[in-house]
Amino acid sequence: MTRMFRILSLLTWLVLIGIGWSVFAQQPPAARGAASAAPPPALPPLFFREPWKQTGAEHGVTSESVTNPNLELKLYDPLAKTIPANLQSPPPGSRPSDWGGPSCIQIAGNNQNPPPAQVINGSPTDPPNLWTGVCASPVAATLRDKNNYVDLTGPARIRWVTRVSGFHAVRPVIKLADGTWLVGDHRDGEASTNSMLFLDSEFAVASVRWLALDINRVITRGFWVEKPDLSRVDEVGFADLMPGSGHGWGGFVNVSRFEVYGEPVKR
């Protein structure tokens, strides 16, 4: 009896296994994998894209360099008040044409590939970009949507095309709806004295740690801001926290195409 019971038990297990396998095999592949792997979160929409507009020789960037009519350009240059004096007597490494705008930040590169004689910095094939080479202090530039804040929580992303020289780096800067300024620990750019390439990179905003930023001087205040509310961000941009070295391949950042992916929030 004991042997017969064991045989019957084994046959029962084999029948149950066969039924289970039959049911599993009849399920579509998507249904079989649903229980083991949840779908990845949907990426947010493109909130804005700014490729910049430049024709002719480089010059101080203004709102005319912004191609997206929904965006406002904001420039933060602690030494902007010295521009009239610099126009009359350009500092070493700069030219009078560098001091015709509201800040030291230049619009460089070209949309129309002009002759090399018109190109002061870089090469005639550089994409349009913001350049910080003649800035004698840290600087920042941001973009502000006229109608919406942006929600940079969850899977929000920033994507930009950048180039750096020396030990400079491009860092994200944001202004929250309550007026708080933050600069991120994420940095793009490595010392690239042997390369003049622009690099296309992307990062998740959720991976960034933020320091308080004194926007009047564009310097960090040295305190981590834990769990800032990124659900309503007023301005998004970049900072160069080192002074530039002037024209030539010294120390600077270039920021070309700039994209932000996040949900719009009405102002």
C-alpha positions in Angstrom: 0.0 0.0 0.0 2.8 2.4 0.9 4.4 1.9 -2.5 1.1 2.3 -4.3 0.4 5.5 -2.4 3.8 6.9 -3.4 3.1 6.1 -7.1 -0.3 7.8 -6.9 1.1 10.9 -5.2 3.8 11.2 -7.9 1.2 10.9 -10.7 -0.9 13.5 -9.0 2.0 16.0 -8.9 2.9 15.3 -12.5 -0.7 16.0 -13.5 -0.8 19.3 -11.6 2.5 20.4 -13.0 1.2 19.6 -16.5 -1.9 21.7 -16.0 0.1 24.6 -14.6 2.5 24.6 -17.6 -0.4 24.4 -20.0 -2.1 27.5 -18.5 1.3 29.4 -18.5 2.0 28.5 -22.1 -1.4 29.8 -23.2 -0.7 33.3 -21.8 0.8 35.9 -24.1 4.4 36.9 -23.4 3.4 40.3 -22.1 1.1 38.7 -19.5 3.7 36.2 -18.4 6.2 39.0 -17.7 3.8 41.5 -16.1 4.0 39.9 -12.7 7.8 39.9 -12.6 8.7 43.3 -14.2 6.7 46.5 -14.0 6.9 48.8 -17.0 9.4 51.7 -16.6 7.9 55.1 -15.8 7.0 57.2 -18.8 9.4 60.0 -19.6 8.1 63.5 -19.2 7.4 65.7 -22.3 9.9 68.2 -23.7 9.2 71.4 -21.8 11.5 73.6 -23.9 14.3 73.3 -26.4 16.7 76.2 -27.1 19.4 75.9 -29.8 20.3 79.6 -29.8 20.6 81.9 -32.8 23.9 83.5 -33.9 24.9 85.2 -37.1 28.2 86.9 -37.8 31.0 87.4 -35.2 30.5 86.6 -31.6 29.1 89.3 -29.3 27.3 89.8 -26.0 24.3 87.6 -25.8 20.9 89.3 -25.7 17.2 88.1 -25.9 17.6 88.3 -29.7 19.7 85.1 -29.5 16.7 83.1 -28.1 14.8 81.3 -30.8 11.8 80.1 -28.7 9.3 82.9 -28.4 7.9 81.4 -25.1 11.2 81.8 -23.3 13.0 84.7 -21.5 16.7 84.8 -21.2 18.1 85.7 -17.7 21.8 86.6 -17.2 23.5 86.8 -13.9 26.9 88.6 -14.0 28.2 90.1 -10.8 30.5 92.4 -12.7 28.0 93.7 -15.2 28.4 97.2 -13.9 32.0 97.2 -15.3 30.9 96.7 -18.9 31.0 100.4 -19.9 34.5 100.7 -18.6 35.6 97.5 -20.2 34.2 98.8 -23.5 36.5 101.8 -23.3 39.5 99.8 -22.0 39.2 96.0 -22.7 40.8 93.8 -20.0 43.6 91.4 -21.1 42.2 88.6 -23.2 39.2 90.5 -24.4 38.2 92.9 -27.2 35.9 95.9 -27.4 33.3 93.8 -29.3 33.0 91.6 -26.1 31.4 94.4 -24.2 28.4 95.4 -26.2 25.8 93.3 -24.4 24.3 93.3 -20.9 26.8 90.8 -19.5 30.2 89.2 -20.2 28.5 86.1 -21.6 28.9 85.9 -25.3 26.9 84.3 -28.1 29.5 82.4 -30.1 29.4 79.8 -32.9 27.5 80.2 -36.1 24.2 79.3 -37.8 25.5 80.2 -41.3 29.1 79.1 -41.2 30.6 82.6 -42.0 34.1 83.0 -43.3 36.9 82.4 -40.7 37.7 86.1 -40.6 34.4 86.7 -38.8 35.0 84.1 -36.1 36.7 85.4 -33.0 36.5 82.4 -30.7 36.3 78.7 -31.7 35.8 77.6 -35.3 33.4 78.5 -38.1 31.7 75.1 -37.6 30.9 75.5 -33.9 27.2 75.3 -33.1 25.6 78.5 -31.6 26.5 78.6 -28.0 26.8 80.7 -24.9 30.5 81.3 -24.0 32.0 82.5 -20.7 35.6 83.0 -21.6 35.9 86.8 -20.9 33.9 86.6 -17.7 36.1 87.7 -14.7 33.8 86.2 -12.1 31.4 83.2 -11.8 28.3 83.7 -14.0 24.9 82.0 -14.7 22.3 82.1 -17.5 18.8 80.7 -17.3 15.7 80.4 -19.3 12.2 81.1 -18.0 8.9 80.0 -19.7 6.5 83.0 -19.8 3.4 80.9 -19.1 4.5 77.9 -17.1 6.6 76.6 -14.2 8.1 73.2 -14.8 7.8 70.2 -12.6 11.2 68.6 -12.3 10.3 65.8 -10.0 10.2 62.1 -10.9 11.8 61.2 -14.2 12.5 64.8 -15.3 15.7 65.3 -17.4 18.0 68.0 -18.6 19.9 67.5 -21.9 22.6 69.9 -23.2 25.4 70.1 -25.7 28.5 71.5 -23.9 32.2 72.0 -24.2 34.7 73.1 -21.5 38.3 74.1 -21.3 40.7 73.9 -18.3 39.1 72.9 -15.0 35.8 74.6 -15.8 32.5 72.7 -15.6 28.9 73.2 -16.6 26.5 72.9 -13.7 22.7 73.1 -13.5 21.1 76.1 -11.9 17.4 76.4 -10.9 15.2 79.0 -9.3 12.2 77.7 -7.4 8.8 79.3 -7.5 9.4 80.7 -4.0 12.6 82.5 -5.1 15.1 79.9 -3.8 18.3 79.5 -5.9 20.1 76.2 -6.2 23.1 74.9 -8.0 23.6 71.2 -8.6 26.5 68.9 -7.9 26.2 67.4 -11.4 28.9 68.6 -13.7 29.6 68.1 -17.4 33.0 68.7 -18.8 36.5 67.4 -18.3 39.8 69.2 -19.0 39.9 68.9 -22.7 42.9 70.9 -23.9 43.4 68.4 -26.8 39.8 68.4 -28.0 37.5 71.0 -29.4 34.5 68.7 -29.5 31.0 69.6 -28.2 29.5 66.7 -26.2 25.8 65.8 -26.0 24.8 64.6 -22.5 21.7 64.0 -20.4 21.1 63.5 -16.7 18.2 62.8 -14.4 17.3 65.8 -12.2 16.4 63.3 -9.4 20.1 62.3 -9.2 21.3 65.8 -8.5 22.1 67.1 -5.0 21.6 70.9 -4.6 23.6 73.6 -2.8 22.1 77.0 -1.9 23.3 79.6 -4.4 23.9 83.3 -3.8 22.7 84.5 -7.3 24.0 88.1 -6.8 27.5 86.8 -6.6 26.9 83.4 -8.3 28.7 81.5 -5.4 27.6 78.6 -3.3 26.5 79.1 0.3 27.9 75.8 1.4 24.7 74.1 2.6 23.0 71.1 1.1 19.3 71.6 0.5 17.7 68.4 1.4 14.5 67.4 -0.6 13.9 70.8 -2.3 10.4 71.2 -3.8 11.1 70.8 -7.5 7.4 70.6 -8.5 7.3 74.3 -9.5 10.6 75.6 -11.0 10.6 79.1 -12.3 14.0 79.2 -14.2 16.4 76.6 -15.4 19.9 77.1 -16.7 23.6 76.7 -16.1 26.5 78.2 -14.1 30.2 78.5 -14.6 31.6 78.9 -11.1 35.1 79.9 -12.2 36.3 83.1 -13.9 37.3 82.8 -17.6 40.7 83.2 -19.1 39.8 85.4 -22.1 40.1 84.5 -25.8 42.0 81.4 -26.8 42.0 77.9 -25.4 42.3 78.6 -21.7 39.4 78.3 -19.2 35.7 78.7 -20.1 32.5 76.8 -20.9 30.3 76.7 -24.0 26.6 75.7 -23.7 25.0 75.0 -27.0 21.6 73.3 -27.5 19.7 73.2 -24.1 16.6 71.0 -23.4 14.5 70.4 -20.4 12.0 67.5 -20.0 9.3 68.0 -17.4 5.6 68.6 -16.9 4.4 72.1 -17.4 2.6 73.8 -14.5 0.5 76.9 -15.1 1.8 80.1 -13.4 
